[in-house]
Amino acid sequence: MTITQSASNAPIRKVLIVRGETAGWSTATYLNKAFDPQVKVTVVETKVVPRIGVGEATIPNLQSIFWNFLGVSKKLATTINYE
């Protein structure tokens, strides 16, 4: 699978995610699995800003699609603690 920039139609080779937290790290993991080794995914975090969990993992459809794509069993996915 190849993703492209709409303006130049050139393939995207690098993705930078600013502020990891739950959504950022989940997105980075998903993109890395989907596009590795074509796209380098980097997450930048700061130790100054505390982590905030906003509940992305509680969306039922997101759970099954996300974890299935990554090859993580439902049993393991429900025991992961991000804190």
Stockholm file with secondary structure:
# STOCKHOLM 1.0

chainA/1-83         MTITQSASNAPIRKVLIVRGETAGWSTATYLNKAFDPQVKVTVVETKVVPRIGVGEATIPNLQSIFWNFLGVSKKLATTINYE
#=GR chainA/1-83 SS CCCBCTTTCCBCCEEEEESCHHHHHHHHHHHHHHHTTTSEEEEECCSSSCCCCCCGGGCHHHHHHHHHHHTCCHHHHTTCCCC
#=GC SS_cons        CCCBCTTTCCBCCEEEEESCHHHHHHHHHHHHHHHTTTSEEEEECCSSSCCCCCCGGGCHHHHHHHHHHHTCCHHHHTTCCCC
//
